[in-house]
Amino acid sequence: MKILIVEDEKALSDSIVEYLAEAGHLCGAVYNYSDAIDKIEMYQYDCIVVDINLPDGNGLDLIRYIKKKSISLGIIIISALNSLENRIAHLKSINRRISFGGNNQIVANEIKLIPDEFKAYVNEKELTLTKKEYELLLFFISNKNKVITKSGLAEHLWGDYMDLADSYDFIYTHIKNLRGKLLKKGCKDYIKTIYGLGYKFEFTWDS
């Protein structure tokens, strides 16, 4: 997706651009209200990530301008976050919403996720998951029909702490538990083991 970042704090803007570019998005950045107006007038974007407080204007005014002009693009509002931990969490949230068209609700057949509330449902019945199980399910749905290696799963779920693991047995345990909870609620068995490679969330939309 083509994304415009409107954030006056350059360090935060650079972090967002780098993170989203690594996720496969094409990003541009401006640092004030007037440059943002110029960009959205000149180019077509799929999504805009905008801070509320800008040095020469207000992010909300920019959003009103976009709506007044009937410019078709997704809008995600951010605010400056000081701690690295908060920034990383916020960047993941931004990327998740972009990946699903800015929607806060993700529906995949009988599965429904509400990422902002960390809630999951199967056939409208709430599913109780651990944090890692929830992240695992969201990751699978985000990468449906793609083979995901065990190392890829481990890196996504544990990041830098992956070096402390002696084996990938913990991944098998989490997947086994997640699959069991899904099946118990009447969900189809979408999680497939690809021997020698990893796993795949094998998915087709129900007609």
C-alpha positions in Angstrom: 0.0 0.0 0.0 1.1 3.6 -0.6 1.1 5.4 2.7 1.7 9.0 3.8 3.1 9.6 7.3 2.3 13.1 8.8 4.3 13.4 12.0 6.4 16.3 13.1 8.7 14.3 15.4 11.3 13.1 12.9 12.6 10.2 15.0 9.1 8.8 15.4 8.3 9.4 11.7 11.5 7.6 10.6 10.6 4.7 12.9 7.1 4.4 11.3 8.5 4.6 7.8 11.1 2.0 8.4 8.7 -0.4 10.2 6.0 -0.1 7.5 8.5 -0.3 4.6 9.9 -3.6 6.1 6.3 -4.8 6.1 6.1 -4.2 2.3 4.4 -0.8 2.2 5.5 2.2 0.1 5.9 5.2 2.5 6.3 8.9 2.2 6.7 11.3 5.1 6.0 15.0 5.7 6.4 16.9 9.0 3.7 19.6 8.9 0.2 20.4 7.9 0.8 22.4 4.8 3.2 19.8 3.2 0.6 17.2 3.9 -2.0 19.1 2.0 0.3 19.5 -0.9 1.1 15.8 -1.0 -2.5 14.5 -0.9 -3.4 17.1 -3.6 -0.6 15.9 -5.8 -0.5 12.1 -5.2 -2.9 9.3 -4.5 -2.4 7.4 -1.3 -4.1 4.3 0.1 -3.7 5.4 3.7 -2.6 8.4 5.8 -1.1 8.1 9.2 -1.4 11.5 11.0 -0.5 13.0 14.3 -3.0 15.3 15.9 -0.5 18.0 16.9 1.4 19.6 14.0 3.5 22.7 14.1 1.4 24.7 11.6 -2.0 23.1 12.0 -4.1 20.3 13.5 -4.3 16.7 12.4 -8.1 16.8 12.8 -8.3 19.7 10.4 -6.3 17.7 7.9 -8.8 14.9 8.3 -11.7 17.3 7.8 -10.1 18.6 4.7 -9.7 15.0 3.3 -13.4 14.3 4.0 -14.5 17.6 2.6 -12.6 16.9 -0.6 -14.0 13.4 -0.7 -10.5 12.0 -1.0 -10.7 8.2 -0.7 -8.0 6.9 1.7 -7.8 5.2 5.0 -7.0 7.4 8.0 -5.1 6.3 11.1 -4.6 8.8 13.9 -1.4 8.6 16.1 0.1 10.5 19.0 3.7 10.8 20.0 4.8 8.0 22.3 7.9 8.4 24.4 8.9 4.9 25.4 10.4 2.5 22.9 8.0 -0.3 24.1 5.0 1.8 23.5 6.2 2.9 20.1 6.8 -0.7 19.0 3.3 -1.7 20.2 1.8 1.2 18.4 3.7 0.5 15.1 2.4 -3.1 15.2 -1.1 -1.7 15.7 -0.8 0.7 12.8 0.6 -2.0 10.5 -2.2 -4.4 11.5 -4.9 -1.9 10.8 -3.3 -1.0 7.4 -3.1 -4.7 6.5 -6.8 -5.1 7.1 -7.9 -1.9 5.5 -8.0 0.1 8.7 -10.7 -2.1 10.1 -10.8 -2.8 13.9 -12.7 -6.0 13.3 -11.2 -8.9 11.4 -13.6 -11.6 10.1 -12.4 -14.8 8.5 -15.4 -17.2 8.0 -16.5 -18.3 11.5 -13.5 -16.5 13.2 -13.8 -12.9 14.3 -11.0 -10.9 16.0 -11.2 -7.5 17.6 -7.5 -6.6 17.9 -7.9 -3.4 19.8 -9.7 -5.3 22.6 -7.6 -8.6 22.2 -10.9 -10.5 21.8 -11.6 -13.5 19.6 -14.8 -15.3 18.6 -15.8 -18.5 16.8 -19.4 -18.5 15.6 -20.0 -15.5 17.8 -18.9 -17.3 20.9 -16.0 -15.7 22.7 -12.7 -17.7 22.7 -10.4 -17.5 25.7 -6.8 -17.3 24.5 -3.5 -16.5 26.1 -1.6 -13.5 24.7 0.7 -15.7 22.6 -2.2 -17.8 21.3 -4.0 -14.6 20.3 -0.9 -13.2 18.5 -0.4 -16.6 16.9 -4.0 -16.7 15.5 -3.8 -13.1 14.3 -0.4 -13.8 12.6 -1.8 -16.9 10.9 -4.9 -15.0 9.6 -2.7 -12.2 8.4 -0.6 -14.7 6.4 -3.3 -17.1 5.4 -2.3 -19.7 2.7 1.4 -18.9 3.2 3.9 -21.4 4.6 5.4 -20.0 7.8 8.6 -21.5 9.1 9.0 -22.4 12.7 11.8 -19.8 12.9 9.5 -17.2 11.4 6.8 -17.9 14.0 9.3 -17.8 16.8 10.8 -14.5 15.6 7.4 -12.9 15.3 6.2 -14.1 18.7 9.4 -13.8 20.8 11.6 -11.4 18.9 15.0 -10.9 20.5 14.2 -13.5 23.2 14.3 -16.2 20.6 18.0 -16.8 21.3 17.1 -18.1 24.8 15.1 -21.0 23.4 16.6 -24.4 23.3 14.2 -25.8 20.7 11.0 -25.0 18.8 8.9 -27.3 21.1 7.2 -24.3 22.6 5.8 -23.4 19.2 4.3 -26.8 18.8 2.7 -26.5 22.3 1.1 -23.1 21.5 -0.2 -24.3 18.1 -1.6 -27.5 19.7 -3.4 -25.5 22.4 -4.7 -22.9 19.9 -6.0 -25.6 17.5 -7.7 -27.4 20.4 -9.5 -24.3 21.6 -10.6 -23.5 18.0 -11.9 -27.0 17.3 -13.7 -27.1 20.7 -15.7 -24.0 19.6 -16.7 -25.7 16.4 -14.1 -24.0 14.2 -12.8 -25.7 11.0 -9.2 -27.0 11.3 -7.4 -24.4 9.3 -3.9 -24.9 10.8 -2.0 -27.4 8.7 1.5 -28.8 9.4 3.8 -28.6 6.4 6.3 -31.3 7.3 9.9 -30.2 7.1 9.0 -26.6 6.6 6.5 -25.2 9.2 2.8 -24.4 9.2 0.1 -22.9 7.0 -3.3 -21.4 7.8 -5.1 -23.0 4.9 -8.1 -20.9 4.2 -10.8 -20.3 1.6 -13.7 -18.0 2.1 -17.1 -19.7 2.6 -19.6 -18.9 -0.1 
